[in-house]
Every structure is written in C-alpha cells, then in structure tokens.
Amino acid sequence: TTPSSVGPVQVIPGVSGLAAVSCNGKNFCVAVGTGPDGGEVLPITDGTPGTVSIVTGSDQDLSDLSLTSVDCTGPTACVAVGSAMAPYIAGLTQIVGVIVPISDGLPLGEVTVAGQGLPGSADYVTLSAVSCYQRTCVAVGSDDYLGPIIVPLSTATETVVPMEYADFNGIACHANGACVAVGYFDNSYSGMLPVDQEA
C-alpha cells in the first residue's frame, strides 16, 4: 500500500481499545481489543465497521476481560484470546487465559485456561497471541508460576516451556502444520521457538 491510498482514519463510536485485527476472505475482518466494559469484538466488512460486541464473561463470574489477539480460520470464523480475572478460593481471584470463538463477527462465549501453579495459591495466566492454520489454532502467553506457555486451542490445556523469566508474545503457524513462537527470556534477550503441533 502506498501513502496515497491510506485513510482517512475512521472513528468508531462505542469502541475504545482495539489491539489486533485479522482478515480471512476477500472482504471480511474482525478486530478485537479491550474497553471499559470488557473485551471488544468488531466485525469489519468491505472496510466498514459493524456493531461492536462486548465480551464480559459474567456468566462465568469473570471480570476485567481483555482481548489481545485474533486470527481467522474461515471466511467468517475467527478465534480471539486474552485474559480475565476469575474467582479462586476463599474470596481470592486469579487471572485466567480466555479463548473466544467468533462466528460472523459475533462472540460465542468463552473458554478459560487456568494455571498449573502451586496448590492453594492463585495463578496468573495470560494469552498474548494466537495463530491458526486451517482450523487448528495455537495460542501463546505466560503462566506466572511456570513460565512461557503454548496452548493448542483444541485442548485449551497449557504446555509449559521450561525457561526462567520468559514470555511468549507472538506466534505464526504455516502450511505444514508447524508454528514459530517468539518472545523474550531473562528479561533482556529475544528468542524464537519452533513448535511442532504433532508433538
């Protein structure tokens, strides 16, 4: 795209914090983000924004739900990931990863990914990015107790990558079913990790 073909910027009423967008097909995209009332899902058709949907997770007693990444798996099917506060024991809360399937630009509920931290202690799980190839999707993020995690969305169960002081913040999957995750470790070094989905 050249600068002469960009713009103008559109202000979208009722949307406050879009963080990611994915398109699949000739004219359909979905953007996601976080607003004051929860995660935001915005369908975009032919460059025209539709009606935003707010994902609160209140039916699961979730709060402060945020969406950070989205990828589409079909002409109108997408999946978004993020995190939310969730009840724990004795009035405590924890942070859980959140997976939100999207169909025709509308969210279809939430699936949560709880941490595998110390028994009796609240864990903190965040999902920062998702990538799909055909209908297989993989998310990455971090578990505060155990480090960087990889989450195949078909199981919604985290696989821990044993690296201290590390976090994954991006992933891309490609035609042969493998993915590459990227992030940082030891608070100062960047790195990448090939991911074989068959493993």
C-alpha positions in Angstrom: 0.0 0.0 0.0 1.2 3.5 -0.8 0.5 6.5 1.4 -1.8 8.0 -1.2 -4.2 5.0 -0.8 -4.3 5.1 3.0 -7.0 6.8 5.1 -8.9 8.6 6.2 -8.9 7.3 9.8 -12.4 6.3 10.9 -13.5 6.9 14.4 -15.8 4.1 15.6 -18.4 5.1 18.2 -18.5 2.8 21.2 -15.1 1.2 20.6 -12.2 2.3 22.8 -9.2 0.0 22.6 -8.7 -2.2 19.6 -5.4 -4.2 19.8 -5.5 -6.7 16.9 -7.2 -7.5 13.6 -7.3 -10.5 11.3 -8.9 -10.9 7.8 -9.9 -14.1 6.0 -11.6 -13.9 2.7 -11.9 -11.1 0.3 -13.8 -8.6 2.4 -14.3 -9.7 6.0 -12.1 -8.9 9.0 -12.5 -9.0 12.8 -10.8 -6.6 15.2 -10.6 -7.2 19.0 -9.5 -5.2 22.0 -10.4 -4.0 25.4 -12.9 -1.4 26.6 -14.2 -0.2 29.9 -16.9 -3.0 30.0 -14.8 -5.9 28.7 -13.4 -7.4 25.6 -14.4 -5.8 22.3 -15.2 -7.8 19.1 -15.7 -5.6 15.9 -16.6 -7.1 12.5 -15.5 -5.2 9.5 -17.0 -5.8 6.1 -15.6 -4.1 2.9 -13.7 -1.7 5.2 -16.9 -0.7 7.0 -17.1 -1.4 10.7 -20.1 -3.2 12.0 -21.6 -3.3 15.5 -19.2 -4.0 18.4 -19.9 -6.9 20.8 -18.7 -6.7 24.4 -17.4 -9.9 26.0 -17.7 -9.8 29.8 -17.6 -13.4 30.8 -20.0 -12.5 33.6 -21.8 -15.9 33.1 -18.6 -17.5 34.4 -18.0 -14.8 37.1 -15.2 -13.4 35.1 -14.3 -9.7 35.3 -11.8 -7.3 33.6 -11.8 -9.4 30.5 -9.4 -8.2 27.8 -8.7 -9.5 24.3 -5.2 -9.1 22.8 -5.1 -11.2 19.6 -7.3 -12.7 16.9 -6.9 -14.9 13.9 -9.5 -16.2 11.4 -9.9 -19.8 10.4 -12.5 -19.5 7.7 -14.5 -16.9 5.7 -16.4 -15.7 8.8 -14.9 -17.9 11.6 -12.2 -16.4 13.9 -10.8 -17.0 17.4 -9.6 -14.4 19.9 -7.5 -14.8 23.0 -6.8 -12.7 26.1 -7.2 -12.9 29.9 -9.6 -12.1 32.7 -10.0 -12.1 36.5 -11.7 -15.3 37.8 -12.8 -16.4 41.3 -10.4 -18.6 43.3 -10.7 -19.9 46.8 -11.7 -18.0 50.0 -12.7 -14.9 48.1 -9.4 -14.6 46.2 -9.2 -14.1 42.5 -6.7 -15.3 39.8 -6.0 -14.4 36.2 -7.0 -17.0 33.6 -6.4 -17.1 29.9 -9.5 -16.6 27.8 -10.4 -18.1 24.4 -13.3 -16.6 22.5 -14.7 -18.3 19.3 -16.2 -15.8 16.9 -18.7 -16.6 14.1 -19.9 -14.0 11.6 -18.3 -11.3 13.8 -20.2 -12.4 17.0 -18.5 -13.9 20.1 -19.8 -17.4 21.0 -18.9 -17.4 24.7 -15.6 -18.0 26.5 -13.3 -20.9 27.3 -10.8 -20.3 30.2 -7.3 -21.6 30.6 -6.4 -21.9 34.3 -2.8 -22.0 35.5 -0.9 -25.0 36.9 0.7 -23.1 39.8 1.2 -24.0 43.4 -1.8 -25.7 45.1 -3.6 -23.2 47.3 -2.1 -20.2 45.5 -3.8 -18.1 42.8 -2.1 -18.4 39.5 -1.8 -15.8 36.7 -2.2 -16.9 33.1 -2.2 -14.5 30.2 -2.7 -15.4 26.5 -1.0 -12.8 24.3 -1.2 -14.1 20.7 -3.0 -16.7 18.6 -2.3 -18.1 15.1 -4.3 -20.6 13.1 -3.7 -22.8 10.1 -7.0 -24.1 8.5 -9.0 -25.0 11.6 -6.1 -25.7 14.0 -5.2 -22.8 16.3 -2.4 -22.3 18.8 -2.0 -19.6 21.5 1.0 -18.5 23.4 1.5 -16.5 26.6 2.7 -17.0 30.1 2.0 -18.6 33.4 3.5 -16.5 36.3 4.5 -19.6 38.2 5.7 -21.8 35.4 6.9 -19.5 32.6 6.0 -19.3 28.9 3.2 -21.5 27.7 1.8 -22.9 24.5 -1.9 -23.7 24.3 -3.4 -25.8 21.5 -7.0 -24.4 21.4 -8.4 -27.9 20.6 -7.5 -28.9 24.2 -7.3 -25.5 26.0 -4.5 -27.0 28.1 -1.2 -25.3 28.6 2.1 -26.8 27.8 4.9 -25.2 29.7 8.2 -24.4 28.1 10.9 -24.6 30.8 12.6 -21.2 30.6 13.0 -18.9 33.5 12.0 -15.2 33.3 10.5 -15.7 29.9 7.3 -14.9 28.0 5.9 -15.5 24.5 4.2 -12.6 22.8 3.8 -13.8 19.2 3.2 -16.9 17.1 2.6 -17.8 13.5 1.5 -21.1 12.0 2.1 -22.2 8.4 1.1 -24.7 5.8 2.9 -27.7 7.1 1.2 -27.5 10.5 4.2 -26.2 12.4 4.4 -22.9 14.2 7.1 -20.5 15.4 6.7 -18.7 18.7 8.7 -15.6 19.6 9.3 -13.6 22.8 11.9 -12.8 25.3 13.8 -14.5 28.1 16.0 -13.5 31.1 14.4 -10.0 30.8 16.9 -8.9 28.2 17.2 -11.4 25.3 14.8 -12.2 22.4 14.3 -15.7 21.1 12.2 -18.0 19.0 10.9 -21.5 19.4 9.7 -23.8 16.6 6.5 -25.6 17.6 5.5 -28.9 16.0 1.8 -29.4 16.5 2.2 -33.1 16.0 4.4 -33.4 19.1 
